[in-house]
C-alpha cells in the first residue's frame, strides 16, 4: 500500500509512537519557540545537503509551521526515492491544537 503524500497530526502521532522519524523543516528561531519532543530539526534549505543522514527504509514525517514548506520537502524527498516520506498536514500549529496543547503557538 502506498503511503499518502500527506497525513493528519493524529495519524502522525501514532506513527511517531511506532518509531517514525519526525523531521522539523522550520528555521532554528521557529524551533526555539516550540518543537515536538524527539523531532530532528533540519531547516528546509539544508535538506539537500542532509539527504545522506535520512534513512530511506524508515517512515519520515515532515513538519513545518502549517504544512506548506514540509509539503515541498516531502515532494522533493519523494523525487529522490524516499517513498516513505509524508507531510504532516497543519504542521506544528495543528499539533499544538490537537496533540500537545502545552506547545506555544505562534
C-alpha positions as CSV (number, residue, x, y, z in Angstrom):
1,X,0.0,0.0,0.0
2,X,1.4,3.4,-1.0
3,X,1.9,6.0,1.8
4,X,-0.2,9.1,1.2
5,X,1.6,12.3,0.4
6,X,0.0,13.9,3.5
7,X,-1.4,12.7,6.8
8,X,-3.2,14.4,9.7
9,X,-1.5,15.0,13.0
10,X,-3.4,12.2,14.8
11,X,-2.0,9.7,12.4
12,X,1.4,11.3,12.5
13,X,1.4,11.0,16.4
14,X,0.6,7.3,16.0
15,X,3.4,6.7,13.5
16,X,5.8,8.7,15.8
17,X,5.0,6.4,18.7
18,X,5.7,3.4,16.4
19,X,9.2,4.7,15.6
20,X,8.8,7.0,12.6
21,X,11.3,9.8,12.2
22,X,9.9,13.3,12.6
23,X,11.9,16.0,10.7
24,X,11.1,19.6,11.5
25,X,12.0,21.7,8.5
26,X,11.3,25.1,10.2
27,X,14.0,27.7,10.8
28,X,16.0,27.5,14.1
29,X,14.3,30.6,15.5
30,X,10.9,28.8,15.0
31,X,12.1,25.6,16.6
32,X,13.2,27.6,19.6
33,X,9.6,28.7,20.1
34,X,8.2,25.2,20.2
35,X,9.1,21.7,19.0
36,X,7.8,18.1,19.2
37,X,9.9,16.1,21.6
38,X,12.2,13.8,19.6
39,X,11.9,15.6,16.3
40,X,15.0,16.2,14.2
41,X,15.4,19.8,13.1
42,X,16.7,20.3,9.6
43,X,15.8,23.6,8.0
44,X,14.2,23.3,4.6
45,X,17.1,24.8,2.8
46,X,19.5,22.3,4.4
47,X,17.6,19.2,3.3
48,X,19.5,18.6,0.1
49,X,22.9,18.5,1.9
50,X,21.5,16.2,4.6
51,X,20.0,13.5,2.4
52,X,22.7,11.1,3.4
53,X,21.5,11.4,7.1
54,X,17.9,10.5,6.2
55,X,17.0,6.8,6.2
56,X,15.3,5.5,3.0
57,X,13.9,2.5,4.8
58,X,12.1,4.3,7.6
59,X,8.9,6.4,7.7
60,X,9.8,10.0,7.6
61,X,7.2,12.5,8.8
62,X,7.9,16.1,7.7
63,X,6.6,19.1,9.6
64,X,6.8,22.9,9.4
65,X,4.6,25.6,10.8
66,X,1.4,25.0,8.8
67,X,2.4,22.3,6.3
68,X,3.4,24.2,3.1
69,X,7.2,24.0,3.4
70,X,7.1,20.4,4.6
71,X,4.9,19.5,1.7
72,X,7.5,20.9,-0.7
73,X,10.2,18.9,1.2
74,X,8.0,15.8,1.0
75,X,7.7,16.1,-2.8
76,X,11.5,16.7,-3.1
77,X,12.3,13.6,-1.0
78,X,9.8,11.5,-2.9
79,X,11.6,12.6,-6.2
80,X,14.8,11.4,-4.6
81,X,13.5,7.9,-3.9
82,X,12.2,8.4,-0.3
83,X,8.9,6.7,-0.8
84,X,8.1,6.6,2.9
85,X,8.3,10.4,3.3
86,X,5.0,12.1,4.1
87,X,3.8,15.6,5.1
88,X,2.1,16.3,8.4
89,X,-0.9,18.4,7.4
90,X,-1.3,21.6,9.5
91,X,2.2,21.4,10.9
92,X,3.3,22.3,14.4
93,X,0.2,24.6,14.7
94,X,-2.2,21.7,14.2
95,X,0.0,19.5,16.5
96,X,-0.3,22.1,19.3
97,X,-4.1,22.3,18.8
98,X,-4.8,18.6,18.6
99,X,-2.0,16.6,20.1
100,X,0.0,18.7,22.6
101,X,-1.7,21.9,23.8
102,X,1.2,22.7,26.1
103,X,3.2,23.8,23.0
104,X,3.4,27.5,22.4
105,X,1.6,28.6,19.3
106,X,2.8,31.4,17.1
